[in-house]
Amino acid sequence: MLYNKKLKSLARKLRKNSTLGEVLLWRDVLKSRKMLGLQFNRQYPIGPYIVDFVCRRKKIVIEVDGASHDYKVERDREKEKFLRERGYRVIRVREKDILRNIEAVRLFIEGEIRKLEDG
């Protein structure tokens, strides 16, 4: 695991200042092993990055893309490349989709995880 202790305080700050989409996804979909019995952590430092959500056992990262990501396309691409090179599989969801239809997002994430597990 590439846990970066230097980013621990920033990760804690991000957890306290999560976007509404991140809060809802955590509370309603990922917290307490609600997603296929998998344990997720939120705002978790990996290498030089902090990922929105990670299942460390399965090496699955879920990233929530809000409006600010429209201006961070290259940085997001670099982050995803870094994670994939280290065996992580990245699932991206849009914050506006979480806010509009969280059940559809839950089903999408579940389907993506099942596809990853199937090969």
C-alpha positions as CSV (number, residue, x, y, z in Angstrom):
1,M,0.0,0.0,0.0
2,L,1.3,3.4,-0.9
3,Y,-0.2,5.2,2.1
4,N,1.2,8.7,2.3
5,K,1.4,9.9,6.0
6,K,2.3,13.4,4.8
7,L,-1.1,13.9,3.3
8,K,-3.0,12.6,6.4
9,S,-4.0,16.0,7.7
10,L,-5.1,17.2,4.3
11,A,-7.2,14.1,3.9
12,R,-8.8,14.7,7.2
13,K,-9.6,18.2,6.2
14,L,-11.1,17.0,2.9
15,R,-13.3,14.5,4.8
16,K,-14.6,17.4,7.0
17,N,-15.3,19.5,3.9
18,S,-16.7,16.9,1.5
19,T,-19.0,17.9,-1.3
20,L,-22.7,17.0,-1.0
21,G,-22.2,14.3,-3.6
22,E,-19.4,12.7,-1.7
23,V,-21.3,12.9,1.6
24,L,-24.4,11.2,0.0
25,L,-22.3,8.5,-1.8
26,W,-20.5,7.7,1.4
27,R,-23.6,7.7,3.7
28,D,-26.0,5.9,1.3
29,V,-23.8,3.7,-0.8
30,L,-20.3,3.0,0.5
31,K,-20.2,3.3,4.3
32,S,-20.6,0.3,6.6
33,R,-19.9,-2.2,3.9
34,K,-23.2,-1.4,2.0
35,M,-21.5,-2.0,-1.4
36,L,-21.3,-5.7,-1.9
37,G,-19.9,-6.1,1.6
38,L,-16.7,-4.3,0.7
39,Q,-15.0,-1.9,3.2
40,F,-14.3,1.5,1.7
41,N,-12.2,4.4,3.1
42,R,-12.8,8.0,2.1
43,Q,-10.3,10.7,1.3
44,Y,-7.4,8.3,1.5
45,P,-3.8,9.3,0.6
46,I,-2.1,7.0,-2.0
47,G,1.2,8.2,-3.2
48,P,1.1,11.9,-4.0
49,Y,-2.7,11.8,-4.3
50,I,-5.8,11.7,-2.2
51,V,-8.5,9.5,-3.6
52,D,-12.2,10.1,-2.9
53,F,-12.9,6.5,-1.9
54,V,-10.9,3.3,-1.9
55,C,-11.5,-0.4,-1.2
56,R,-8.0,-1.3,-0.3
57,R,-8.6,-5.1,-0.3
58,K,-9.8,-5.1,-3.9
59,K,-7.7,-2.1,-5.0
60,I,-10.8,-0.2,-6.3
61,V,-10.9,3.6,-6.3
62,I,-14.1,5.6,-6.8
63,E,-13.6,9.2,-7.8
64,V,-16.4,11.8,-7.7
65,D,-16.1,14.3,-10.5
66,G,-17.7,17.7,-9.7
67,A,-17.6,20.9,-11.6
68,S,-14.1,21.6,-10.6
69,H,-12.9,18.6,-12.5
70,D,-13.7,20.3,-15.8
71,Y,-10.5,22.3,-15.2
72,K,-8.4,19.4,-13.9
73,V,-8.6,17.0,-16.8
74,E,-4.8,16.6,-17.2
75,R,-4.3,16.2,-13.4
76,D,-7.1,13.6,-13.2
77,R,-5.5,11.7,-16.1
78,E,-2.1,11.7,-14.4
79,K,-3.7,10.6,-11.1
80,E,-5.6,7.8,-12.8
81,K,-2.5,6.6,-14.7
82,F,-0.5,6.6,-11.4
83,L,-3.2,4.5,-9.7
84,R,-3.6,2.0,-12.6
85,E,0.2,1.5,-12.8
86,R,0.0,0.4,-9.2
87,G,-2.8,-2.1,-9.7
88,Y,-5.8,0.1,-8.8
89,R,-9.0,0.1,-10.8
90,V,-10.7,3.5,-11.0
91,I,-14.4,4.1,-11.3
92,R,-15.4,7.6,-12.0
93,V,-18.9,9.0,-11.2
94,R,-20.2,12.5,-11.7
95,E,-21.4,14.5,-8.7
96,K,-24.4,15.8,-10.6
97,D,-25.5,12.1,-11.2
98,I,-25.2,11.4,-7.5
99,L,-27.4,14.4,-6.7
100,R,-30.0,13.5,-9.4
101,N,-30.3,9.7,-9.0
102,I,-28.1,8.1,-6.4
103,E,-29.8,4.7,-6.9
104,A,-28.7,4.7,-10.5
105,V,-25.1,5.6,-9.4
106,R,-25.2,2.8,-6.8
107,L,-26.3,0.3,-9.5
108,F,-23.6,1.6,-11.9
109,I,-20.8,1.2,-9.3
110,E,-22.0,-2.2,-8.3
111,G,-22.0,-3.3,-12.0
112,E,-18.5,-1.9,-12.5
113,I,-17.2,-3.7,-9.5
114,R,-18.8,-6.9,-10.6
115,K,-17.2,-6.5,-14.1
116,L,-13.8,-5.9,-12.5
117,E,-14.1,-9.0,-10.4
118,D,-15.2,-11.1,-13.4
119,G,-12.0,-10.2,-15.3
